[in-house]
Amino acid sequence: MREYEITRKFKLMYETFDHTADLGLRIEAATLEKLFEEAARGITAQIVENVAAISPTEEVTIEKQGTETDYLLFDWLDELIYQYEVCHRVFAEFEIKLTAEGFTATLRGEPIDREKHLLSHEVKAVTYHGFVVEQTEHGWRAELILDI
């Protein structure tokens, strides 16, 4: 335990500890657009155990602006978590169109039905820690850590 004196009256005490509330995800794809789509499938598979039960009955379009590939992927995955957490939707189909200004994504899925969809992990966030997006000789690769 570390102890620091802030003023003569108060002491601040804290300690750090390790925890295992994270999950690593590695994605590979031939193109950058396919990398975005596969990353979405990877996160969805962490949220919903039976992904095949998701029906593509509703369509949502998402647009993000930006030029940095890693930040665009981060924002894309963050948006998927938002759709799950706030809008209570899960998706089975993903189409990404990257442009010089950002991307447009078309998602097809449905509202969460706890009787139909077997929920696995509660994915809270994508972390910047260990976040990598890189072009390889075979296409693209990303590594990321999910806070679960």
Residue pairs with C-beta under 8 A, 6 or more apart in sequence:
1 13
1 14
1 15
2 13
2 14
2 15
3 11
3 12
3 13
4 11
4 12
4 13
5 11
5 12
6 12
21 147
21 148
22 127
22 145
22 146
22 147
22 148
23 46
23 121
23 123
23 145
23 146
23 148
24 130
24 143
24 144
24 145
24 146
25 39
25 42
25 43
25 46
25 142
25 143
25 144
25 145
25 146
26 141
26 142
26 143
27 35
27 38
27 39
27 42
27 141
27 142
27 143
27 144
28 35
28 38
28 136
28 138
28 139
28 140
28 141
29 35
29 37
29 38
29 139
29 140
30 138
30 139
30 140
31 139
31 140
32 69
32 98
32 140
33 96
33 97
33 98
34 139
34 140
35 73
35 133
35 139
35 140
35 141
35 142
36 72
36 73
36 76
36 94
36 96
36 98
36 103
36 105
37 94
37 95
37 96
39 73
39 76
39 77
39 142
39 144
40 76
40 77
40 80
40 91
40 94
40 107
41 51
41 94
43 77
43 80
43 81
43 123
43 126
43 146
44 51
44 54
44 80
44 90
44 91
44 92
45 51
46 120
46 121
46 123
46 146
46 148
47 84
47 90
47 119
47 120
47 121
47 122
47 123
48 54
48 90
48 117
48 118
48 119
48 120
49 118
49 119
49 120
50 117
50 118
51 92
52 92
53 116
53 117
53 118
54 90
54 91
54 92
54 109
54 110
54 117
55 92
55 109
55 110
56 91
56 92
56 93
56 108
56 109
56 110
57 108
57 109
57 110
58 89
58 108
58 109
58 110
58 111
59 106
59 107
59 108
60 83
60 89
60 91
60 106
60 107
60 108
60 109
61 104
61 105
61 106
61 107
62 76
62 79
62 104
62 105
62 107
63 102
63 103
63 104
63 105
64 72
64 75
64 76
64 79
64 102
64 103
64 105
65 101
65 102
66 72
66 75
66 101
66 102
67 100
67 101
67 102
69 133
70 131
70 132
70 133
72 98
72 102
72 103
73 133
73 142
74 126
74 128
74 131
76 96
76 103
76 105
77 126
77 144
78 125
78 126
79 105
80 91
80 107
81 123
81 124
81 125
81 126
83 89
83 90
83 91
83 107
84 90
84 112
84 123
85 124
88 111
88 112
89 109
89 110
89 111
89 112
90 109
90 110
90 112
90 117
91 107
91 108
91 109
92 108
92 109
93 106
93 107
93 108
93 109
94 105
94 106
94 107
94 108
95 105
95 106
96 103
96 104
96 105
97 103
97 104
97 105
112 119
121 146
121 148
122 148
123 146
123 147
123 148
124 146
124 147
124 148
125 146
125 147
126 144
126 145
126 146
126 147
127 144
127 145
127 146
127 147
129 145
130 143
130 144
130 145
131 142
131 143
131 144
131 145
132 141
132 142
132 143
132 144
133 140
133 141
133 142
134 140
134 141
134 142
135 141
